[in-house]
């Protein structure tokens, strides 16, 4: 894959590619800062690292995406660096195509050697190529790899989870004769989501091909929409959203109610009595997969999730 392939993307598509790669590399709470000084979208988020004692530390990352016709120069990087440094970022990441210029690389090395608060990192075409090899789900979604959905490990994970949920629901229905079974609801949601995705010839579809969530049609017995207006400020695929909500409900022990609000930041998901949302590694992995293929951006906070449709 050459940098020419990245140039075939529009600036917005290149930004979305960077966003998805960042989340699959472990960035949490990735969010857009719009607009940047150049009128394009920048990204900020956190990354958790663990030291030898087992203690965790959160790093603050600022990310700037540059899809340029020529190499990225030091003045461009320094302009972003000044903003990131003044806002307490630990790292500034430049995601670019083509590469930074030789003079810019020299200046970056000089800056990092000073041991400043904000270090500079780059994702250039050769490294982007490597990331797409490591994360085939992202490569398939963005059209860099010709493959079926079943070739994407993350998609297979969703199918496997749907199967497990269906089996668990069947056993529980026999034992309890209960019609309101969270496992069965999750199995249904994942199955419907999978069916809709598998009917599409490719994953990077325009938003017009999705059926957006509408409170008038997509509320369930256990979902309480708390917004004062029925107008949803975020366009989010209804089937993907249902799958996310079912995962959260089951992770919370199959509670009776999930609350959903519509804000300028996105759709806010919370539990009864504002209880913390606890996600183990397997649950987070499943949510991440649904959000990737459903084109949903997910921010995780202690007491809620913030969901936004990817533009």
SULMO-V66766 format. One record per residue. BURIAL is 1 if it has 16 or more other C-alpha atoms within 10 Angstrom, else 0. Layout:
BEGIN
BURIAL
BURIAL
END
This chain:
BEGIN
0
0
1
0
0
1
0
0
1
0
1
0
1
1
1
1
1
1
1
1
1
1
1
1
0
0
1
1
1
1
1
1
0
0
0
0
0
0
0
1
1
1
1
1
1
1
1
0
0
0
0
0
0
0
0
0
0
0
0
1
1
1
1
1
1
1
1
0
0
0
1
1
1
1
0
0
1
1
0
1
1
0
0
1
1
0
0
0
1
1
1
1
1
1
1
1
1
1
1
1
0
0
0
1
1
0
1
1
0
0
0
0
0
0
0
0
0
1
1
1
1
1
1
1
1
0
0
1
1
0
1
1
0
0
1
1
1
1
1
1
1
1
0
1
0
0
0
0
1
0
0
1
0
1
1
0
1
1
1
0
1
1
1
0
1
1
0
1
1
0
0
1
1
0
0
0
0
0
0
0
1
1
1
1
1
1
1
1
1
1
1
1
1
1
0
0
1
0
0
0
0
1
1
1
0
0
0
0
0
1
0
1
1
0
1
0
0
0
0
0
0
1
1
1
1
0
1
0
0
0
0
1
0
1
1
1
1
1
1
1
1
1
1
1
1
1
1
1
1
1
1
1
0
1
0
0
0
1
1
1
1
1
0
0
0
1
1
1
1
1
1
0
0
0
0
0
1
0
0
0
0
0
1
1
1
1
1
1
1
1
1
1
1
1
1
1
1
1
1
1
0
0
0
1
1
1
1
1
1
1
0
END
